[in-house]
């Protein structure tokens, strides 16, 4: 069953997976099949209180009868993790269909998966897929201590255990040294995938670049970007193609907010440039892309932008509304 293009699901099972980490199994309200997904996919979860958060699917896609997400209770929280941890079995939620902006590279001959904390969730799904297919891979999982190791039973399964390396330390210097060893001298055909806290991912990617990894072999995913504000930001105009209405977007104001204030409603969700819900066509002008949704090629085409976070390089954008 869908509500306004969303999927209506029920929390069928809630489990504690590690210290401050719970998993939720989400099933269709009507008992039917859920849309298929591939390793690395995520869904938007509409939580009580109007919050919308993105969570990776961490169960095996093949023959899946539910979507499983794993969520860390963070402190301080923006509200999403607290809302998830407060959910009870039987509660009904609306979610988006799965989207995958973090897929496995089909051309890779070896996959190096590096997870920090709750960043394990998409990589666990990837690792299980690679194990089933007999592909070459290693999964490195960095956590502060043993009680924070999530989904331990799956990590210790016969299919994954030979490929998994745990890195247990609360000392950033020790973790950095371990990363340097893992990422040294990349073999031809190897691809790196990293997910976890922002600082952890920055360190992994910087270490990989210094070790000679090619940019096209580096893959990462984050659901907590900060909408970029630059000192050079100024005002620009948006023209509504269907009516000719011209709307001023002031410095420090998002295009989405300016449109809304002037009576032009654009469907939105995350308002962080992640989910693509507010994607809007551009008929003229040059956007200043600041999202994490469009690919580099899609951004270069300059025929669409995300008004929740992106601005304009030209004085005016004519948008397809």
KOLVEXGU-506416 format. One record per residue (C-alpha): residue in one letter; x, y, z. Coordinates in steps of 0.2 Angstrom, whole numbers, padded with zeros to 4 digits, always signed. Layout:
% KOLVEXGU-506416
aXYZ ...
***
This chain:
% KOLVEXGU-506416
x+0000+0000+0000 x+0007+0017-0004 x+0002+0034+0003 x+0007+0049-0008 x+0020+0038-0017 x+0027+0031-0001 x+0026+0014+0006 x+0017+0010+0021 x+0026-0003+0032 x+0025-0010+0050 x+0039-0013+0062 x+0038-0032+0063 x+0053-0034+0074 x+0065-0023+0084 x+0081-0030+0091 x+0096-0024+0101 x+0111-0027+0090 x+0125-0019+0101 x+0127-0005+0113 x+0115+0009+0108 x+0111+0000+0091 x+0094-0007+0087 x+0088-0015+0071 x+0071-0014+0064 x+0063-0026+0052 x+0050-0017+0041 x+0036-0027+0032 x+0022-0021+0020 x+0006-0017+0029 x-0004-0026+0016 x+0007-0042+0018 x+0013-0040+0000 x+0030-0040-0007 x+0041-0025-0005 x+0051-0017-0020 x+0067-0026-0023 x+0084-0018-0019 x+0102-0020-0021 x+0117-0020-0009 x+0121-0002-0004 x+0103+0004-0006 x+0094+0015+0007 x+0076+0021+0011 x+0069+0038+0018 x+0060+0034+0034 x+0046+0046+0039 x+0047+0046+0058 x+0034+0053+0071 x+0035+0072+0073 x+0038+0075+0054 x+0057+0069+0054 x+0063+0061+0038 x+0080+0051+0039 x+0089+0040+0027 x+0095+0023+0033 x+0104+0009+0023 x+0096-0008+0021 x+0107-0021+0029 x+0098-0038+0025 x+0101-0049+0011 x+0091-0043-0005 x+0089-0060-0012 x+0071-0066-0008 x+0069-0052+0006 x+0052-0052+0014 x+0057-0036+0024 x+0068-0021+0025 x+0080-0021+0039 x+0089-0005+0045 x+0101-0003+0059 x+0101+0013+0069 x+0114+0020+0082 x+0107+0031+0096 x+0118+0047+0094 x+0122+0060+0106 x+0119+0074+0103 x+0105+0068+0091 x+0096+0078+0078 x+0080+0069+0084 x+0080+0054+0071 x+0090+0041+0081 x+0080+0045+0097 x+0064+0043+0087 x+0069+0027+0080 x+0074+0020+0097 x+0057+0025+0104 x+0048+0015+0090 x+0039-0001+0096 x+0035-0017+0086 x+0018-0015+0077 x+0020+0004+0074 x+0016+0010+0056 x+0028+0020+0046 x+0029+0028+0029 x+0045+0025+0019 x+0052+0028+0001 x+0056+0015-0011 x+0074+0010-0010 x+0087+0020-0020 x+0105+0015-0022 x+0118+0028-0024 x+0132+0017-0016 x+0132+0002-0028 x+0146-0011-0029 x+0157-0008-0044 x+0154-0022-0057 x+0171-0020-0065 x+0181-0022-0048 x+0192-0037-0046 x+0194-0035-0027 x+0183-0025-0015 x+0189-0017+0001 x+0175-0013+0012 x+0179-0001+0027 x+0166+0002+0040 x+0166+0014+0055 x+0153+0011+0068 x+0135+0010+0062 x+0143+0013+0044 x+0143-0006+0044 x+0125-0007+0038 x+0127-0005+0019 x+0144-0014+0019 x+0137-0029+0028 x+0124-0031+0014 x+0138-0029+0001 x+0149-0042+0010 x+0136-0055+0010 x+0132-0052-0008 x+0150-0054-0013 x+0152-0069-0002 x+0137-0078-0011 x+0145-0074-0028 x+0162-0080-0023 x+0170-0063-0026 x+0186-0057-0019 x+0184-0045-0004 x+0189-0040+0013 x+0178-0031+0026 x+0187-0020+0039 x+0176-0014+0054 x+0182-0001+0066 x+0174+0001+0082 x+0179+0008+0099 x+0176-0008+0109 x+0168-0026+0108 x+0151-0021+0115 x+0149-0010+0100 x+0151-0023+0087 x+0134-0024+0078 x+0127-0039+0069 x+0141-0050+0077 x+0132-0066+0072 x+0132-0062+0054 x+0150-0056+0054 x+0155-0073+0062 x+0145-0083+0050 x+0155-0096+0039 x+0153-0086+0024 x+0159-0069+0031 x+0171-0074+0045 x+0186-0077+0034 x+0185-0060+0025 x+0181-0049+0041 x+0195-0040+0051 x+0189-0031+0067 x+0199-0016+0072 x+0195-0012+0091 x+0202+0004+0098 x+0196+0020+0105 x+0213+0028+0100 x+0211+0038+0084 x+0230+0036+0081 x+0229+0017+0082 x+0214+0017+0070 x+0224+0028+0058 x+0239+0016+0058 x+0228+0001+0055 x+0220+0011+0040 x+0236+0015+0033 x+0241-0003+0033 x+0225-0009+0025 x+0225+0004+0011 x+0244+0003+0007 x+0249-0001-0011 x+0232-0004-0019 x+0231-0018-0032 x+0225-0015-0049 x+0206-0018-0050 x+0203-0015-0032 x+0189-0003-0027 x+0187+0005-0009 x+0170+0008-0001 x+0169+0017+0015 x+0154+0022+0027 x+0154+0029+0044 x+0155+0045+0054 x+0161+0060+0044 x+0178+0062+0052 x+0181+0043+0050 x+0177+0043+0031 x+0187+0059+0028 x+0202+0050+0036 x+0200+0034+0026 x+0198+0043+0009 x+0213+0055+0013 x+0224+0040+0018 x+0218+0031+0002 x+0222+0045-0009 x+0239+0047-0001 x+0242+0029-0004 x+0239+0031-0023 x+0221+0025-0025 x+0213+0032-0041 x+0198+0043-0038 x+0187+0032-0048 x+0190+0018-0037 x+0184+0027-0021 x+0166+0025-0015 x+0158+0033+0000 x+0141+0037+0007 x+0135+0049+0021 x+0118+0054+0027 x+0123+0069+0037 x+0130+0082+0025 x+0130+0101+0030 x+0122+0112+0017 x+0137+0123+0011 x+0137+0141+0014 x+0150+0151+0005 x+0157+0169+0008 x+0154+0173-0010 x+0136+0168-0010 x+0124+0182-0016 x+0106+0185-0021 x+0100+0177-0037 x+0083+0175-0046 x+0072+0161-0050 x+0059+0162-0065 x+0045+0150-0065 x+0044+0145-0083 x+0025+0141-0083 x+0020+0158-0077 x+0035+0170-0079 x+0034+0174-0060 x+0052+0180-0054 x+0057+0176-0036 x+0072+0183-0027 x+0083+0171-0017 x+0092+0180-0005 x+0110+0177+0002 x+0108+0164+0017 x+0091+0159+0010 x+0088+0142+0001 x+0079+0142-0016 x+0067+0130-0009 x+0062+0142+0005 x+0061+0157-0007 x+0049+0147-0018 x+0038+0142-0003 x+0037+0159+0004 x+0031+0165-0013 x+0017+0152-0015 x+0027+0139-0026 x+0026+0122-0017 x+0040+0110-0021 x+0039+0092-0013 x+0054+0090-0002 x+0060+0078+0011 x+0078+0078+0018 x+0082+0096+0014 x+0100+0092+0014 x+0103+0087-0004 x+0103+0068-0002 x+0086+0061-0006 x+0082+0070-0023 x+0064+0073-0018 x+0064+0091-0023 x+0074+0088-0039 x+0068+0102-0051 x+0071+0104-0070 x+0081+0119-0076 x+0077+0127-0093 x+0090+0141-0093 x+0104+0147-0082 x+0118+0138-0073 x+0115+0130-0056 x+0128+0130-0042 x+0127+0112-0037 x+0129+0108-0019 x+0120+0091-0017 x+0126+0073-0015 x+0111+0066-0025 x+0116+0070-0043 x+0131+0062-0052 x+0145+0072-0058 x+0138+0070-0076 x+0121+0075-0071 x+0127+0090-0063 x+0137+0095-0078 x+0122+0094-0089 x+0115+0109-0079 x+0097+0104-0083 x+0091+0100-0065 x+0095+0105-0048 x+0090+0103-0030 x+0083+0119-0023 x+0085+0113-0005 x+0104+0116-0005 x+0110+0122-0022 x+0111+0140-0029 x+0115+0148-0045 x+0131+0153-0054 x+0121+0164-0066 x+0110+0179-0061 x+0094+0169-0065 x+0088+0152-0066 x+0073+0148-0076 x+0065+0132-0068 x+0053+0120-0075 x+0038+0123-0063 
***
